[in-house]
């Protein structure tokens, strides 16, 4: 198989140099351009196998570059990846609607860039698929994100269980019985080929659990290839790529909402002097208010809610902004 050619487009010379060094060291042929106009000239003369482009650039920005290439029959199938410091779901969705395949946020980790590039090339048949582990593999999602673990298993076409633990001490993954282990949160996600078969996260199962696992930024994982699948409890949770993309976008909004509330362990109560009429609160808000009256802690309200974590957090933020909920100062759940 010929060496894949990657075009990196960015108006920062430092980023171009860093990306070129990282990708060249990984064995790729790397072209660079410092704006969209020069990128088009390179693409017309030497069609790359993948394009990694910044969004905010002079002359012709990354969005317009992607739109132009996706509109032309000879370039529309070139995988396109955005490298950007832009935050927020709307901008990311805008790029995906134009046909982009992935995002790499700035500041970026060199190893993550190489892994994402390798996985995307493998997905479109222009590079070798990642090699599956022969036995259990362990690490942290900070070093190897859950999205990459799922993609690695999916591209290999095998079945695997990814077990995760958040909190509880580093010995917990090895099964040590420590006092801290009682407070660890456990989760798992089972994948077979391109399908996510099941997920669990603490008391949650199904899609709510799958999306929650993506928010565990400090979790440790253990990946084990499965020779036989566990018994089916219900329908699978969908395509690996679709679920992963949705979960990554939801995580951005989840983290923003949680930050507005102060975190999972803060406590709220209904403010007795609020002037919001019951008719002004929607059904989700009324339901979440009842949960707050009973549980108070943000994380527990999310656990006990029949809504998704995202919808529960949206209601909590709306109720707080409307003055219906009050933070209980000086108290936090242990």
C-alpha positions in Angstrom: 0.0 0.0 0.0 1.4 3.4 -1.0 2.3 5.9 1.7 -0.8 8.1 2.4 -0.4 11.8 1.6 -1.8 14.3 4.2 -2.4 18.0 3.5 -2.3 20.2 6.6 -3.8 23.7 6.2 -3.2 26.3 8.9 -2.1 30.0 9.0 0.2 29.3 12.0 3.7 28.3 10.9 4.3 26.7 14.4 1.3 24.5 14.1 2.2 23.5 10.5 5.7 22.6 11.7 4.4 20.6 14.7 1.9 18.7 12.6 4.3 17.9 9.8 6.9 16.6 12.3 4.3 14.4 14.1 2.8 13.0 11.0 6.1 12.5 9.1 7.5 10.7 12.1 4.4 8.4 11.9 5.4 7.5 8.3 3.1 9.8 6.3 3.9 12.1 3.4 2.9 15.6 4.5 2.0 18.7 2.5 1.4 22.0 4.1 -0.4 25.2 3.1 -0.9 28.4 5.1 -4.3 29.4 3.7 -7.2 27.9 1.7 -6.2 29.3 -1.6 -2.8 27.7 -1.5 -4.4 24.5 -0.3 -6.7 24.3 -3.4 -3.6 24.8 -5.6 -1.9 21.9 -3.9 -5.0 19.7 -4.1 -5.4 20.3 -7.8 -1.8 19.3 -8.5 -1.4 16.5 -6.0 -4.6 15.0 -4.6 -4.0 14.1 -0.9 -5.5 11.1 0.9 -6.6 13.2 3.8 -6.9 16.9 4.6 -6.5 18.4 8.1 -7.5 22.1 8.1 -7.9 25.0 10.5 -11.2 26.9 10.4 -10.2 30.5 11.0 -7.8 31.5 8.2 -7.3 34.6 6.0 -8.6 34.7 2.4 -10.5 31.4 2.4 -11.5 29.8 5.8 -11.7 26.1 6.6 -15.5 25.9 6.3 -15.5 27.4 2.8 -12.6 25.1 1.8 -14.5 22.1 3.0 -17.7 23.2 1.2 -15.8 23.8 -2.1 -14.1 20.4 -2.0 -17.3 18.5 -1.1 -19.1 20.1 -4.0 -16.6 18.9 -6.6 -16.9 15.2 -7.8 -13.1 14.8 -8.0 -12.5 15.9 -4.4 -15.7 15.2 -2.5 -14.5 11.8 -1.2 -11.2 13.1 0.3 -11.5 12.6 4.1 -11.6 16.0 5.8 -10.7 16.8 9.4 -11.0 20.1 11.2 -8.2 21.4 13.5 -9.7 24.2 15.5 -9.8 26.1 18.7 -13.5 27.0 18.1 -15.6 25.8 21.0 -19.3 25.0 21.1 -21.6 22.5 19.5 -23.0 24.8 16.7 -19.6 25.3 15.0 -18.8 21.6 15.2 -22.2 20.7 13.8 -21.7 23.2 11.0 -18.6 21.5 9.9 -20.2 18.0 10.0 -23.1 19.3 7.9 -20.5 20.3 5.3 -19.2 16.7 5.3 -16.2 16.9 7.7 -15.3 13.5 9.1 -13.7 14.5 12.5 -12.4 17.3 14.7 -9.2 17.8 16.5 -9.4 20.5 19.2 -6.6 23.0 19.8 -4.4 22.7 21.8 -3.8 19.2 20.6 -1.8 16.2 21.6 0.6 14.9 19.0 -0.1 11.2 19.7 -3.9 11.9 19.6 -3.5 13.5 16.2 -1.6 10.6 14.8 -4.1 8.1 16.2 -7.1 10.0 14.8 -5.5 10.3 11.4 -4.6 6.6 11.3 -8.1 5.6 12.3 -9.8 7.9 9.8 -7.5 6.6 7.0 -8.2 3.0 8.0 -11.9 3.7 8.0 -11.9 4.9 4.4 -9.6 2.0 3.3 -6.4 4.1 2.8 -4.4 2.7 5.7 -4.0 -0.4 7.8 -6.6 -1.0 10.5 -5.3 -0.8 14.2 -4.2 -4.1 15.5 -6.4 -5.5 18.2 -4.8 -6.5 21.5 -4.3 -10.2 22.0 -5.1 -9.9 25.7 -6.5 -7.4 28.2 -5.1 -3.8 27.7 -5.4 -1.2 30.4 -4.8 2.6 30.6 -6.6 5.9 31.2 -9.1 7.6 28.9 -7.0 10.8 29.3 -4.2 9.0 27.3 -6.5 6.9 25.1 -10.0 8.5 24.8 -13.0 6.2 24.8 -13.9 7.3 21.2 -10.5 5.9 20.0 -11.0 2.7 21.9 -14.4 2.1 20.3 -13.1 3.0 16.9 -10.1 0.7 17.3 -12.3 -2.3 18.1 -14.8 -1.4 15.4 -12.2 -1.1 12.6 -10.7 -4.4 13.6 -14.1 -6.1 13.3 -13.8 -7.9 16.6 -15.9 -8.0 19.7 -14.6 -6.5 23.0 -15.7 -5.3 26.4 -14.3 -2.0 27.6 -14.5 -1.7 31.4 -14.1 1.6 33.1 -13.6 2.8 36.7 -13.8 6.3 37.9 -12.4 7.0 41.4 -11.5 4.3 43.9 -7.7 4.4 43.8 -5.3 3.0 41.2 -5.3 -0.5 42.7 -9.0 -0.9 42.0 -8.6 -1.9 38.4 -6.5 -4.8 39.5 -9.2 -5.9 41.9 -7.7 -4.8 45.2 -10.2 -4.5 48.1 -9.5 -1.0 49.4 -11.7 1.3 51.4 -11.7 3.8 48.5 -13.0 1.1 46.2 -16.4 1.4 47.7 -16.8 4.8 46.2 -15.6 3.9 42.7 -18.0 4.2 39.8 -17.9 1.3 37.4 -19.1 1.1 33.8 -18.7 -1.0 30.7 -19.5 -0.9 27.0 -19.6 -3.9 24.8 -18.9 -3.6 21.1 -19.1 -6.1 18.2 -17.8 -4.9 14.9 -19.6 -1.7 14.0 -22.3 -2.1 16.6 -22.5 -1.0 20.2 -24.3 -3.9 22.0 -24.7 -2.6 25.5 -23.5 -0.1 28.0 -23.7 0.4 31.8 -22.5 3.3 34.0 -23.2 3.0 37.7 -27.0 2.6 38.0 -27.6 3.4 34.4 -27.9 1.1 31.4 -28.4 1.7 27.7 -27.9 4.9 25.8 -28.0 7.1 28.9 -25.1 5.0 30.3 -23.2 5.1 27.0 -23.3 8.9 26.8 -22.4 9.2 30.4 -19.2 7.1 30.0 -17.9 9.7 27.5 -18.0 12.3 30.4 -15.7 10.2 32.6 -12.6 12.2 31.7 -10.5 10.7 34.6 -11.5 7.1 34.2 -9.2 4.1 33.9 -10.1 1.4 31.4 -9.5 -2.3 30.7 -10.1 -3.6 27.2 -10.7 -7.3 26.7 -11.3 -9.1 23.4 -14.4 -11.4 23.6 -14.5 -14.8 22.0 -18.2 -15.1 22.7 -20.8 -12.4 23.2 -22.8 -12.0 26.5 -26.5 -12.7 26.4 -28.6 -10.1 24.7 -30.9 -8.1 27.0 -32.4 -5.8 24.4 -31.7 -4.2 21.0 -28.2 -2.8 20.4 -27.4 0.9 20.9 -26.5 1.6 17.3 -23.6 2.2 15.1 -20.2 2.9 16.7 -19.4 6.0 14.6 -22.9 7.6 15.0 -23.0 7.0 18.7 -19.5 8.3 19.2 -20.1 11.5 17.3 -23.3 12.2 19.1 -21.7 11.4 22.5 -18.8 13.7 21.8 -21.1 16.6 21.0 -23.3 15.9 24.0 -20.2 15.9 26.2 -19.3 19.4 25.2 -22.7 20.7 26.2 -22.8 18.4 29.3 -19.6 19.9 30.6 -20.7 23.5 30.0 -24.0 22.9 31.8 -22.3 21.1 34.7 -19.8 24.0 35.1 -22.7 26.5 35.4 -24.2 24.4 38.2 -20.9 24.1 40.1 -20.3 20.3 39.6 -21.8 17.0 40.4 -21.5 17.2 44.2 -23.1 20.6 44.9 -26.5 20.7 46.5 -29.6 22.7 45.5 -33.0 23.4 47.1 -36.1 25.2 45.9 -35.9 28.9 46.7 -39.1 29.6 48.8 -39.2 33.2 47.7 -39.1 32.7 43.9 -41.7 34.4 41.9 -42.0 32.0 39.0 -45.5 30.6 38.4 -46.0 26.9 38.1 -47.5 27.4 34.7 -44.2 29.0 33.5 -42.2 25.8 34.2 -42.3 23.0 31.6 -43.0 19.4 32.3 -39.3 18.5 32.5 -38.7 21.4 34.9 -41.5 20.3 37.2 -40.2 16.7 37.3 -36.6 17.8 38.0 -37.9 20.1 40.8 -39.4 17.1 42.5 -36.1 15.3 42.3 -34.2 18.2 43.8 -36.6 18.3 46.7 -35.8 14.7 47.4 -32.1 14.3 46.5 -30.6 17.9 46.3 -27.2 16.7 44.9 -26.8 17.4 41.2 -25.2 14.0 40.4 -27.9 12.1 42.3 -30.6 14.0 40.6 -29.1 12.9 37.2 -28.9 9.3 38.5 -32.5 9.2 39.6 -33.9 11.1 36.6 -35.7 9.3 33.9 -34.5 11.9 31.5 -31.1 11.9 29.8 -28.3 13.6 31.8 -28.2 16.4 29.2 -32.0 17.1 29.6 -31.8 16.9 33.4 -28.9 19.4 33.5 -30.7 21.7 31.1 -33.7 21.8 33.4 -31.5 22.4 36.4 -29.7 25.3 34.8 -33.0 26.8 33.6 -34.5 26.5 37.0 -31.5 28.1 38.7 -31.3 31.0 36.2 -35.0 31.6 36.7 -34.4 31.9 40.5 -36.4 28.7 41.3 -33.4 26.8 42.7 -30.9 28.1 45.2 -27.4 26.7 45.8 -27.0 25.4 49.4 -23.8 27.3 50.4 -21.2 25.6 52.5 -22.6 22.1 51.9 -21.5 19.4 49.5 -22.2 15.8 49.2 -19.5 13.5 50.5 
